[in-house]
Amino acid sequence: MSTRKITLVRKEIEEPDFELSHDQLAAATHVGTPLIVLGGPGTGKTTVLINAALARISAGVNPDSILLLTFGRERASQLRDAIALRTTETMFEPLARTFHSLAYSILKMKIAPNDPDPILLSGPEQESFIRELLSGDIEDGYKQWPEDLHKALSTHGFARELRDLILRASERSITPDQLAELGEKMNENFWVAAAAFWKRYRGAMVMREMSAGDAKLRIDPSELLGRATRHLQLNPDLLMNLRSRFSTIMVDEFQETDPAQRALLRALAGADLVLAGDMDSAVGRFRGADPEGMMRELDYYQSQSGKQIILKTVFRSEPEIFKLGVAMVSQFRSTSPTRTRTCAFEAEPAQRVEIARLKSTAEEAQYIAYQFRRAHLKNGVPYSHMAIILRTPGVQSSAIRRAFSQVGIPVAGEIQALAGNAAIEPFLLIARIAIKSALLTIENAEKLLLSELGGADAISLRRIRRALLSHRLEGDLRPGNQLLIDAINTGDISIDECGPIIRVHDLLEKARKILCKKDSRAEDLLWAIWNNALNSDGASLSQTWQSTALRG
């Protein structure tokens, strides 16, 4: 039998085939004093930063002395790759980072050998802890909360919004007492109650830290940036070391920064600083972005002998899209120096902007799928060059994904948090009920029965309810909801079509048995649930899903 030798050939890296404009070149070669680069979408702000970093490296600057900050991990990765692929210099430190990554690395820099190692609590961990405290408030009779919020306290959404409020307040250096004062001043009773909760939350976090016994410093995400800035202020030698180490700092998408990030930047920045942004392009207000405050912050750097360059030529958009964007921006109430710009391309007769009004979300999704497929097959436009902009994810996003999958259009988007995945959620819910961090309410019971773990549907669930009510013993006054919950808890059931209840009960019992073992860990609990889950045919759910995945 002859063997064939296969050689893998690396695809050649495509070098950019454009020349920098006069303003872009001036910005990329500027050094020595703070530089502010303003420009609308597609004017080349990020290109300027990449070329500015490459120019410094070519001039002999140590790449590890350049720090490029941006708003997200994916963006930071793109910037790192764009620079690394165009230079032969070796870098020992990540050249591009997020503000949060930088803050965490600062807190890991020990001043004394016995300083505790920091551990950053994840968003879901923080949210789970908030829900635990809210459960205590519910048990105490809602004493701390206005009556209007009593029903909301037990919901995931309320815990998430409470966490967001704490994050936004922390970013603006607002304390619980100050939040309470603002609430009283503005007649916002919810803020006053939230401020009182925030105080209890802080106290509970301190107690949790003291009782952990593992010599770790657990950091709330809302405190990360503030702690890092204070760490530098309390340790001037460390601050001087970092200012010397990062002699050049560049910030992409400066409009996405919040006050806490800007405070950290002020502490670290030296004379060689480049800030690129556009107030009109901010998309992260819900995460605390403060584009209005950006202009005030830029005034500070201009007062430090800073120079400002405004990029006025758009290189990304076709003329029709450019004109539409200009028309939309002209309706903004605020003012911005980046709105006077021109398009680098001449209009082509075939290019146009269309508006379609459709009857439903499903029809809209099918229309978009048709237009994408038509552009790809007829005009040769790569799918990677197409995009869909949604106001919020949800039903519309799901409909579009379904429509695209039906006609074989690949989809790329933000990675969904594992805990929010509809297939994973029931497994986590079983685990939470087993460890008693969640109650087996009728809402949770129905979620489990209607999930893959139970295998029921709306019709079979109604039949189960009717059967439970008709089989009640004489004198049993329990309502249908309670009968359903009790059946899952006890497994004592003798009706037809009881399979979904038995499957959920058995899984819950196996999870509880794992918890009885002294050395059991979270992964043991989740593995037991995953490994013992059965589908409606009695087959192993894990094996069924594996086979389906392998078949494609």
Secondary structure as the mmCIF struct_conf table of DSSP 4:
data_model
#
loop_
_struct_conf.conf_type_id
_struct_conf.id
_struct_conf.beg_label_comp_id
_struct_conf.beg_label_asym_id
_struct_conf.beg_label_seq_id
_struct_conf.end_label_comp_id
_struct_conf.end_label_asym_id
_struct_conf.end_label_seq_id
HELX_LH_PP_P HELX_LH_PP_P1 ARG A 10 PRO A 16
HELX_RH_AL_P HELX_RH_AL_P1 HIS A 22 THR A 29
BEND BEND1 GLY A 32 THR A 33
STRN STRN1 LEU A 35 GLY A 39
TURN_TY1_P TURN_TY1_P1 PRO A 41 GLY A 42
BEND BEND2 THR A 43 THR A 43
HELX_RH_AL_P HELX_RH_AL_P2 LYS A 45 SER A 58
TURN_TY1_P TURN_TY1_P2 ALA A 59 GLY A 60
HELX_RH_3T_P HELX_RH_3T_P1 PRO A 63 SER A 65
STRN STRN2 ILE A 66 THR A 70
BEND BEND3 PHE A 71 PHE A 71
HELX_RH_AL_P HELX_RH_AL_P3 ARG A 73 ALA A 84
TURN_TY1_P TURN_TY1_P3 LEU A 85 ARG A 86
BEND BEND4 PHE A 92 GLU A 93
BEND BEND5 LEU A 95 LEU A 95
STRN STRN3 ALA A 96 THR A 98
HELX_RH_AL_P HELX_RH_AL_P4 PHE A 99 LEU A 107
TURN_TY1_P TURN_TY1_P4 LYS A 108 LYS A 108
BEND BEND6 MET A 109 MET A 109
BEND BEND7 ILE A 111 ALA A 112
TURN_TY1_P TURN_TY1_P5 PRO A 113 ASN A 114
HELX_LH_PP_P HELX_LH_PP_P2 ASP A 115 PRO A 116
STRN STRN4 ASP A 117 LEU A 120
HELX_LH_PP_P HELX_LH_PP_P3 LEU A 121 SER A 122
HELX_RH_AL_P HELX_RH_AL_P5 GLY A 123 GLU A 139
TURN_TY1_P TURN_TY1_P6 ASP A 140 GLY A 141
BEND BEND8 TYR A 142 TYR A 142
TURN_TY1_P TURN_TY1_P7 LYS A 143 GLN A 144
BEND BEND9 TRP A 145 TRP A 145
HELX_RH_3T_P HELX_RH_3T_P2 GLU A 147 ALA A 152
TURN_TY1_P TURN_TY1_P8 LEU A 153 SER A 154
BEND BEND10 THR A 155 THR A 155
HELX_RH_AL_P HELX_RH_AL_P6 HIS A 156 GLU A 171
TURN_TY1_P TURN_TY1_P9 ARG A 172 SER A 173
HELX_RH_AL_P HELX_RH_AL_P7 PRO A 176 LYS A 185
TURN_TY1_P TURN_TY1_P10 MET A 186 ASN A 187
HELX_RH_AL_P HELX_RH_AL_P8 ASN A 189 ALA A 212
BEND BEND11 ASP A 214 ASP A 214
STRN STRN5 LYS A 216 ILE A 219
HELX_RH_3T_P HELX_RH_3T_P3 PRO A 221 GLU A 223
HELX_RH_AL_P HELX_RH_AL_P9 LEU A 224 LEU A 234
HELX_RH_AL_P HELX_RH_AL_P10 PRO A 236 ARG A 245
STRN STRN6 THR A 248 VAL A 251
BEND BEND12 ASP A 252 GLU A 253
HELX_RH_3T_P HELX_RH_3T_P4 PHE A 254 GLU A 256
HELX_RH_AL_P HELX_RH_AL_P11 PRO A 259 LEU A 268
BEND BEND13 ALA A 271 ALA A 271
STRN STRN7 ASP A 272 GLY A 277
HELX_RH_3T_P HELX_RH_3T_P5 MET A 279 SER A 281
HELX_RH_3T_P HELX_RH_3T_P6 ARG A 285 ARG A 287
TURN_TY1_P TURN_TY1_P11 GLY A 288 GLY A 288
HELX_RH_AL_P HELX_RH_AL_P12 PRO A 291 GLN A 302
TURN_TY1_P TURN_TY1_P12 SER A 303 SER A 305
STRN STRN8 LYS A 307 LEU A 311
STRN STRN9 THR A 313 VAL A 314
BEND BEND14 ARG A 316 SER A 317
HELX_RH_AL_P HELX_RH_AL_P13 PRO A 319 VAL A 329
TURN_TY1_P TURN_TY1_P13 SER A 330 GLN A 331
BEND BEND15 ARG A 333 SER A 334
TURN_TY1_P TURN_TY1_P14 PRO A 337 THR A 338
STRN STRN10 THR A 342 CYS A 343
BEND BEND16 ALA A 344 PHE A 345
TURN_TY1_P TURN_TY1_P15 PRO A 349 ALA A 350
BEND BEND17 LYS A 359 SER A 360
HELX_RH_AL_P HELX_RH_AL_P14 THR A 361 ASN A 379
HELX_RH_3T_P HELX_RH_3T_P7 TYR A 383 HIS A 385
BEND BEND18 ARG A 391 GLY A 394
HELX_RH_AL_P HELX_RH_AL_P15 VAL A 395 GLN A 406
TURN_TY1_P TURN_TY1_P16 VAL A 407 GLY A 408
HELX_LH_PP_P HELX_LH_PP_P4 GLU A 414 ALA A 417
HELX_RH_3T_P HELX_RH_3T_P8 LEU A 418 GLY A 420
TURN_TY1_P TURN_TY1_P17 ALA A 422 ILE A 424
HELX_RH_AL_P HELX_RH_AL_P16 GLU A 425 ALA A 434
TURN_TY1_P TURN_TY1_P18 ILE A 435 LYS A 436
BEND BEND19 SER A 437 ALA A 438
HELX_RH_AL_P HELX_RH_AL_P17 ILE A 442 LEU A 450
BEND BEND20 SER A 451 SER A 451
TURN_TY1_P TURN_TY1_P19 GLU A 452 GLY A 454
HELX_RH_AL_P HELX_RH_AL_P18 ALA A 458 SER A 470
TURN_TY1_P TURN_TY1_P20 HIS A 471 HIS A 471
HELX_LH_PP_P HELX_LH_PP_P5 ARG A 472 LEU A 473
TURN_TY1_P TURN_TY1_P21 GLU A 474 GLY A 475
HELX_RH_AL_P HELX_RH_AL_P19 GLY A 480 THR A 490
TURN_TY1_P TURN_TY1_P22 ASP A 496 GLU A 497
HELX_RH_AL_P HELX_RH_AL_P20 GLY A 499 LEU A 515
TURN_TY1_P TURN_TY1_P23 CYS A 516 CYS A 516
BEND BEND21 LYS A 517 LYS A 517
TURN_TY1_P TURN_TY1_P24 LYS A 518 ASP A 519
HELX_RH_AL_P HELX_RH_AL_P21 ALA A 522 ASN A 532
STRN STRN11 LEU A 534 LEU A 534
TURN_TY1_P TURN_TY1_P25 SER A 536 ASP A 537
BEND BEND22 GLY A 538 ALA A 539
STRN STRN12 SER A 540 SER A 540
HELX_RH_AL_P HELX_RH_AL_P22 LEU A 541 ARG A 551
#
